[in-house]
Amino acid sequence: MLLLSTPSSPPLTPVAVLRGAAARRDAPLTSAVHAALLKSGALHPAPAQPLAVPNSLLHAYLQCGLLSPALRLLDETPRRDAATYASLISAHCRRGAPLDALRAFLDMLAWGGAGDQAEEVRPNEFTAAAVLQACVLARDGRLGRMVHGYLVAGGFCTDPFVVTSLVNMYAKVGDAASARRLVLGLPCRDVVSWTAIISGCVLNGMLQEALEAFVMMLEDGVLPNNVTMLSVIQACSLMGASEMFGPVHALVVLLELKDDASVANSLIMMYAKNGFVEEAMRLFNGMYLKGGNVCSNEDVLAAILYGCTISGCQKNGEGIHAHLIKMSAFPSISIENSLLGMYARFEHVDAVHLLFGGMEVRDIVSWNTVISCLAKSDRVNEAMELFSVLHADGGGLAPDFVTVLSIVQACSNAGLLHQGQMLHGCIMKSGFVRDISVCNALISMYAKLGRIDFAEMIFEMMDKDLVSWNSMITAYGMHGDGHSALRIFNQLKDAGTPSPNAITFVSVISACSHAGLISEGYKCFESMRTDHDIEPSMDHYACVVDLLGRSGRFAEVEEFIRDMPVPPNSSIWGALLAACQLHGNVDLAEKAANELSALEPESDIWRVSLSNTYALAGRWKDAAMIRAEMRRVGLRKETGWSFVDVGGVEGFKFVSADTRHDDAERIYSVWHSMNKHMADLAADVHKQSPISAA
């Protein structure tokens, strides 16, 4: 037998050396020992001797990731045992090749008939555990049940280790019921078997089942360990079960696991991701800041920043940012992206721009965050410039559908038709035109920018989902074309799939309202329950109030509101007040305003609307009283502004009676001409026959 030694140490056996090489993943040492073993002949022990040396060499090669030498060694080995195959199957599992692992298992079962000298190889508990792990990786419950049947026939299911492996397999392939039956059938259940069920359920998104298994575990008198609590905390976090956060945290303290870094980090992330920033910061301070410890877990830091973002805790977020600078946490793309998202949420555009400019490495999330932030902050030109840079040379990155959606939305909100058309061309060249969500955004953009013909063209050519149909109905409603909106609605119903949803009915009733199609809109509302089994929401009731109110049918409106199965809210009274302003119905406007004063006492919207109603009716003193009351309580109507983009020329924001523009005199001359033209058209419309009664 080959012995390796130094003058000051006892001799080392080849098995010991190979174990050390495997633990350190030392490929050169493994190859050197292999060469020495070939010279000594120790690789081929006598039939009566164990296979410790060749199995250790095989294991070392596999641990070093050297599959080819390992397979050559296996081919040259005349004898094999269960340990040989356990190493091979486990190695295939580590490299993510479950089918190769299962082939190795079948090869083991067939080895006994491979030749006259080949001895039959029976699996042991370690081989069984390895092949069950392969079933987990393959996500194949049917295959796992077949292996289970073989293990039952082979008498392995009396071994607790094998049963625990089976429990783990069933739980991780999503068969929690089978896993639970196995555990309950054990004469002595331990924390490992229960934890296998809980972690498997969490892995498969079966969060309620995970918590149920946890309760059964506690009722069984088995105390959880840190691994169990990690899964339970994750389940509570993903469920958003805030009522469970306190009890789970208390149990962690009771089990004396609060100083376990993994458990504490999981608690911090649970609180932070669900918006409980104060609790997360309290734990973070106790775990890290007070003791001067450095938190190197990027997931924890990113989670706290996310929690600050969703809960609006800007001060805490800035404090974490300062801590990150002190601990030299940069560069870290996940943390930097979280900071970008936080400052974008707080609309600190300059901070976002500064952080983005200082990033050494950026991914598409970084680009999308800054582009979206600029677009939403009316810095559309800067967003377009960044988009162009990303599209031309993004450092190996290319815009994704999120980037495109942000820019399309920016062009839509800013009224930039010229840029939107150029972007459309870029989308077509890049292939994003095949993305349904991008096409839906383009439909909405063109509808807002007045090019309903382009919206129609995209709608006709694209693969449609329900959002597409709803977008087109909304587009026609926006343009006052109720007949076309109804035509698309009827096409949707005739298609059968998809079925109209609640949003569809809001869009089509609103379109009918703007087009004066009273009876058609009301029929759509009535068909919600009768034909589509959709219960109307407050939005639908508000649309009907607007539908009837715009036509001046105030008696029907009042009756409709009285008969509503739910108490009317501010959207109902707001729609009624707007209709009263349109028709000069002061008495009903005052009633609606009284209701709104109780529901929204701090709002200035209904006050302005009522003041305008008084003014239109010539009741100037009443209008002035409301304006004076608004000034007294400190309410002020936000100044409305408009923006026009013509042919890509830089636009100009203006307010009512604005004379700042150099060509103001010519602009007002054109505006007066347009106003006269519209008045003439309105007079012609009123000469036509009135809309028939519903």
Backbone hydrogen bonds, N-H to C=O, Kabsch-Sander energy under -0.5 kcal/mol:
donor,donor_aa,acceptor,acceptor_aa,energy
4,L,12,L,-3.0
9,S,6,T,-1.5
12,L,4,L,-5.3
17,V,13,T,-2.1
18,L,14,P,-2.8
19,R,15,V,-2.1
20,G,16,A,-2.0
21,A,17,V,-2.4
22,A,18,L,-2.5
23,A,19,R,-2.3
24,R,20,G,-1.9
25,R,21,A,-0.6
25,R,22,A,-0.7
26,D,21,A,-2.8
27,A,25,R,-1.2
30,T,26,D,-1.9
31,S,27,A,-2.4
32,A,28,P,-2.3
33,V,29,L,-2.7
34,H,30,T,-2.1
35,A,31,S,-2.1
36,A,32,A,-2.1
37,L,33,V,-2.5
38,L,34,H,-2.2
39,K,35,A,-1.8
40,S,36,A,-1.9
41,G,37,L,-1.5
42,A,37,L,-1.1
43,L,37,L,-0.7
44,H,41,G,-1.2
49,Q,46,A,-1.8
55,N,51,L,-2.1
56,S,52,A,-2.0
57,L,53,V,-2.3
58,L,54,P,-2.5
59,H,55,N,-2.5
60,A,56,S,-2.3
61,Y,57,L,-2.4
62,L,58,L,-2.3
63,Q,59,H,-2.5
64,C,60,A,-1.8
65,G,62,L,-1.2
66,L,61,Y,-2.5
67,L,65,G,-1.2
70,A,66,L,-1.4
71,L,67,L,-2.7
72,R,68,S,-2.3
73,L,69,P,-2.4
74,L,70,A,-2.1
75,D,71,L,-2.2
76,E,72,R,-1.6
77,T,74,L,-1.1
85,Y,81,D,-1.5
86,A,82,A,-2.3
87,S,83,A,-2.1
88,L,84,T,-1.7
89,I,85,Y,-3.1
90,S,86,A,-2.2
91,A,87,S,-2.0
92,H,88,L,-2.1
93,C,89,I,-1.9
94,R,90,S,-2.3
95,R,91,A,-1.8
96,G,93,C,-1.6
97,A,92,H,-2.9
101,A,97,A,-1.8
102,L,98,P,-2.3
103,R,99,L,-2.2
104,A,100,D,-2.1
105,F,101,A,-1.7
106,L,102,L,-2.2
107,D,103,R,-2.3
108,M,104,A,-1.9
109,L,105,F,-2.0
110,A,106,L,-1.7
111,W,107,D,-0.7
111,W,108,M,-0.8
113,G,110,A,-1.5
114,A,111,W,-1.8
121,V,108,M,-0.5
122,R,120,E,-0.6
128,A,124,N,-2.4
129,A,125,E,-2.1
130,A,126,F,-2.1
131,V,127,T,-2.4
132,L,128,A,-2.0
133,Q,129,A,-1.7
134,A,130,A,-1.4
135,C,131,V,-1.6
136,V,132,L,-1.7
137,L,133,Q,-2.3
138,A,134,A,-2.1
139,R,135,C,-0.6
139,R,136,V,-1.1
140,D,135,C,-1.9
141,G,139,R,-0.7
144,G,140,D,-1.9
145,R,141,G,-2.2
146,M,142,R,-1.6
147,V,143,L,-2.3
148,H,144,G,-2.4
149,G,145,R,-2.2
150,Y,146,M,-2.0
151,L,147,V,-2.5
152,V,148,H,-2.4
153,A,149,G,-2.4
154,G,150,Y,-1.9
155,G,152,V,-1.3
156,F,151,L,-2.6
157,C,151,L,-0.6
158,T,155,G,-0.5
159,D,156,F,-1.9
163,V,159,D,-2.3
164,T,160,P,-2.6
165,S,161,F,-1.8
166,L,162,V,-2.3
167,V,163,V,-2.7
168,N,164,T,-2.5
169,M,165,S,-2.3
170,Y,166,L,-2.8
171,A,167,V,-2.5
172,K,168,N,-2.2
173,V,169,M,-1.4
174,G,171,A,-1.0
175,D,170,Y,-2.7
176,A,174,G,-1.0
179,A,175,D,-1.8
180,R,176,A,-2.6
181,R,177,A,-2.3
182,L,178,S,-2.2
183,V,179,A,-2.2
184,L,180,R,-2.8
185,G,181,R,-1.3
186,L,183,V,-1.4
194,W,190,D,-1.7
195,T,191,V,-2.4
196,A,192,V,-1.9
197,I,193,S,-1.4
198,I,194,W,-2.2
199,S,195,T,-3.0
200,G,196,A,-1.9
201,C,197,I,-2.4
202,V,198,I,-2.1
203,L,199,S,-2.3
204,N,200,G,-1.5
205,G,202,V,-1.6
206,M,201,C,-2.9
207,L,205,G,-1.6
210,A,206,M,-1.8
211,L,207,L,-2.0
212,E,208,Q,-2.2
213,A,209,E,-2.4
214,F,210,A,-1.9
215,V,211,L,-2.2
216,M,212,E,-2.2
217,M,213,A,-2.1
218,L,214,F,-2.1
219,E,215,V,-2.5
220,D,216,M,-1.5
221,G,218,L,-1.6
222,V,217,M,-2.0
223,L,221,G,-0.6
229,M,225,N,-2.3
230,L,226,N,-1.8
231,S,227,V,-1.6
232,V,228,T,-2.3
233,I,229,M,-2.8
234,Q,230,L,-1.9
235,A,231,S,-2.3
236,C,232,V,-2.4
237,S,233,I,-2.3
238,L,234,Q,-2.7
239,M,235,A,-2.1
240,G,236,C,-1.1
241,A,236,C,-1.7
242,S,240,G,-2.0
244,M,241,A,-2.1
245,F,241,A,-0.6
245,F,242,S,-0.8
246,G,242,S,-0.7
248,V,244,M,-2.4
249,H,245,F,-2.4
250,A,246,G,-2.7
251,L,247,P,-2.2
252,V,248,V,-2.0
253,V,249,H,-1.9
254,L,250,A,-2.5
255,L,251,L,-2.3
256,E,253,V,-1.5
257,L,252,V,-2.7
260,D,257,L,-1.6
261,A,259,D,-0.6
264,A,260,D,-2.9
265,N,261,A,-2.6
266,S,262,S,-1.9
267,L,263,V,-2.2
268,I,264,A,-2.4
269,M,265,N,-2.4
270,M,266,S,-2.4
271,Y,267,L,-2.5
272,A,268,I,-2.7
273,K,269,M,-2.7
274,N,270,M,-0.8
274,N,271,Y,-0.5
275,G,272,A,-1.9
276,F,271,Y,-2.7
277,V,275,G,-1.5
280,A,276,F,-2.0
281,M,277,V,-3.2
282,R,278,E,-2.2
283,L,279,E,-2.1
284,F,280,A,-2.6
285,N,281,M,-3.0
286,G,282,R,-2.1
287,M,283,L,-2.4
288,Y,284,F,-2.6
289,L,284,F,-1.1
290,K,285,N,-2.9
292,G,288,Y,-0.6
292,G,289,L,-1.1
293,N,288,Y,-2.3
295,C,293,N,-0.5
296,S,294,V,-0.9
298,E,296,S,-0.9
301,L,297,N,-1.8
302,A,298,E,-2.8
303,A,299,D,-2.1
304,I,300,V,-2.2
305,L,301,L,-2.1
306,Y,302,A,-2.2
307,G,303,A,-2.6
308,C,304,I,-2.5
309,T,305,L,-1.8
310,I,306,Y,-2.6
311,S,307,G,-1.7
312,G,308,C,-0.7
312,G,309,T,-0.6
313,C,308,C,-1.5
314,Q,312,G,-1.7
317,G,313,C,-2.0
318,E,314,Q,-2.6
319,G,315,K,-2.0
320,I,316,N,-2.4
321,H,317,G,-2.1
322,A,318,E,-2.3
323,H,319,G,-2.2
324,L,320,I,-2.5
325,I,321,H,-2.0
326,K,322,A,-2.2
327,M,323,H,-2.2
328,S,325,I,-1.3
329,A,324,L,-2.5
336,E,332,S,-2.9
337,N,333,I,-2.3
338,S,334,S,-1.7
339,L,335,I,-2.3
340,L,336,E,-2.4
341,G,337,N,-2.5
342,M,338,S,-2.2
343,Y,339,L,-2.7
344,A,340,L,-2.3
345,R,341,G,-2.0
346,F,342,M,-1.8
347,E,344,A,-1.2
348,H,343,Y,-2.8
349,V,347,E,-1.4
352,V,348,H,-2.1
353,H,349,V,-2.6
354,L,350,D,-2.5
355,L,351,A,-2.7
356,F,352,V,-2.6
357,G,353,H,-2.2
358,G,354,L,-1.4
359,M,355,L,-0.6
359,M,356,F,-1.0
367,W,363,D,-1.7
368,N,364,I,-2.7
369,T,365,V,-2.4
370,V,366,S,-2.0
371,I,367,W,-2.5
372,S,368,N,-2.5
373,C,369,T,-2.3
374,L,370,V,-2.4
375,A,371,I,-2.4
376,K,372,S,-2.4
377,S,373,C,-0.9
378,D,375,A,-1.1
379,R,374,L,-2.3
383,A,379,R,-1.9
384,M,380,V,-2.8
385,E,381,N,-2.1
386,L,382,E,-2.4
387,F,383,A,-2.3
388,S,384,M,-2.2
389,V,385,E,-2.2
390,L,386,L,-2.8
391,H,387,F,-2.5
392,A,388,S,-2.5
393,D,389,V,-3.3
394,G,390,L,-0.6
394,G,397,L,-0.7
404,V,400,D,-2.2
405,L,401,F,-2.5
406,S,402,V,-2.1
407,I,403,T,-2.0
408,V,404,V,-2.7
409,Q,405,L,-2.4
410,A,406,S,-2.0
411,C,407,I,-2.6
412,S,408,V,-2.2
413,N,409,Q,-2.7
414,A,410,A,-2.2
415,G,411,C,-0.7
415,G,412,S,-0.7
416,L,411,C,-2.2
417,L,415,G,-1.2
420,G,416,L,-2.0
421,Q,417,L,-2.5
422,M,418,H,-2.0
423,L,419,Q,-2.6
424,H,420,G,-2.2
425,G,421,Q,-2.0
426,C,422,M,-2.0
427,I,423,L,-2.6
428,M,424,H,-2.2
429,K,425,G,-2.1
430,S,426,C,-2.0
431,G,427,I,-0.8
431,G,428,M,-0.6
432,F,427,I,-1.3
433,V,427,I,-1.0
434,R,431,G,-1.4
435,D,432,F,-2.2
436,I,434,R,-0.6
439,C,435,D,-2.1
440,N,436,I,-2.5
441,A,437,S,-1.9
442,L,438,V,-2.2
443,I,439,C,-2.3
444,S,440,N,-2.1
445,M,441,A,-2.4
446,Y,442,L,-2.8
447,A,443,I,-2.1
448,K,444,S,-2.2
449,L,445,M,-2.0
450,G,447,A,-1.1
451,R,446,Y,-2.3
452,I,450,G,-0.9
455,A,451,R,-1.6
456,E,452,I,-2.4
457,M,453,D,-2.0
458,I,454,F,-2.3
459,F,455,A,-2.3
460,E,456,E,-2.4
461,M,457,M,-1.4
462,M,458,I,-1.6
469,W,465,D,-1.6
470,N,466,L,-2.6
471,S,467,V,-2.7
472,M,468,S,-2.1
473,I,469,W,-2.2
474,T,470,N,-2.5
475,A,471,S,-2.3
476,Y,472,M,-2.2
477,G,473,I,-2.2
478,M,474,T,-2.5
479,H,475,A,-1.2
480,G,477,G,-1.5
481,D,476,Y,-2.7
482,G,480,G,-1.2
485,A,481,D,-1.8
486,L,482,G,-2.5
487,R,483,H,-2.0
488,I,484,S,-2.4
489,F,485,A,-2.2
490,N,486,L,-2.6
491,Q,487,R,-2.1
492,L,488,I,-2.3
493,K,489,F,-2.0
494,D,490,N,-2.4
495,A,491,Q,-2.1
496,G,492,L,-1.2
497,T,495,A,-0.6
505,F,501,N,-1.5
506,V,502,A,-1.7
507,S,503,I,-2.3
508,V,504,T,-2.5
509,I,505,F,-2.3
510,S,506,V,-2.0
511,A,507,S,-2.1
512,C,508,V,-2.2
513,S,509,I,-2.2
514,H,510,S,-2.2
515,A,511,A,-1.3
516,G,512,C,-0.7
516,G,513,S,-0.9
517,L,512,C,-2.5
518,I,516,G,-1.5
521,G,517,L,-2.2
522,Y,518,I,-2.4
523,K,519,S,-2.1
524,C,520,E,-1.9
525,F,521,G,-1.9
526,E,522,Y,-2.4
527,S,523,K,-1.8
528,M,524,C,-0.6
528,M,525,F,-1.1
530,T,526,E,-1.3
531,D,527,S,-2.2
532,H,527,S,-1.1
532,H,528,M,-0.8
533,D,529,R,-1.0
534,I,528,M,-2.5
535,E,533,D,-0.5
541,Y,537,S,-1.9
542,A,538,M,-2.4
543,C,539,D,-1.9
544,V,540,H,-2.0
545,V,541,Y,-2.3
546,D,542,A,-2.3
547,L,543,C,-2.5
548,L,544,V,-2.7
549,G,545,V,-2.7
550,R,546,D,-2.5
551,S,547,L,-0.7
552,G,549,G,-1.7
553,R,548,L,-2.2
554,F,552,G,-1.7
557,V,553,R,-2.0
558,E,554,F,-2.6
559,E,555,A,-2.0
560,F,556,E,-2.5
561,I,557,V,-2.6
562,R,558,E,-2.2
563,D,559,E,-1.9
564,M,560,F,-0.5
564,M,561,I,-0.9
572,I,569,N,-0.7
573,W,569,N,-1.8
574,G,570,S,-2.5
575,A,571,S,-1.8
576,L,572,I,-2.0
577,L,573,W,-2.6
578,A,574,G,-2.2
579,A,575,A,-1.8
580,C,576,L,-2.4
581,Q,577,L,-2.3
582,L,578,A,-1.9
583,H,579,A,-1.8
584,G,580,C,-1.3
585,N,580,C,-1.9
586,V,584,G,-1.4
589,A,585,N,-1.8
590,E,586,V,-2.4
591,K,587,D,-1.6
592,A,588,L,-2.5
593,A,589,A,-2.5
594,N,590,E,-2.2
595,E,591,K,-1.8
596,L,592,A,-2.2
597,S,593,A,-2.3
598,A,594,N,-1.1
599,L,595,E,-1.8
600,E,596,L,-3.7
603,S,600,E,-1.3
608,V,604,D,-2.3
609,S,605,I,-2.2
610,L,606,W,-2.5
611,S,607,R,-2.6
612,N,608,V,-2.5
613,T,609,S,-1.9
614,Y,610,L,-2.4
615,A,611,S,-2.3
616,L,612,N,-2.6
617,A,613,T,-1.5
618,G,615,A,-1.4
619,R,614,Y,-2.8
620,W,618,G,-1.5
623,A,619,R,-1.9
624,A,620,W,-2.6
625,M,621,K,-2.3
626,I,622,D,-1.8
627,R,623,A,-2.0
628,A,624,A,-2.6
629,E,625,M,-2.4
630,M,626,I,-2.2
631,R,627,R,-2.0
632,R,628,A,-2.2
633,V,629,E,-2.1
634,G,631,R,-0.6
635,L,630,M,-2.6
642,S,654,F,-2.9
644,V,652,F,-0.6
647,G,645,D,-0.5
649,V,646,V,-1.9
652,F,644,V,-0.6
654,F,642,S,-2.1
656,S,640,G,-0.5
658,D,655,V,-1.7
664,A,661,H,-1.6
667,I,663,D,-2.5
668,Y,664,A,-2.6
669,S,665,E,-1.7
670,V,666,R,-2.2
671,W,667,I,-2.5
672,H,668,Y,-2.6
673,S,669,S,-1.7
674,M,670,V,-2.4
675,N,671,W,-2.6
676,K,672,H,-2.2
677,H,673,S,-2.0
678,M,674,M,-2.5
679,A,675,N,-2.0
680,D,676,K,-2.3
681,L,677,H,-2.0
682,A,678,M,-2.4
683,A,679,A,-2.0
684,D,680,D,-1.8
685,V,681,L,-2.1
686,H,682,A,-2.1
687,K,683,A,-1.0
688,Q,684,D,-0.5
688,Q,685,V,-1.4
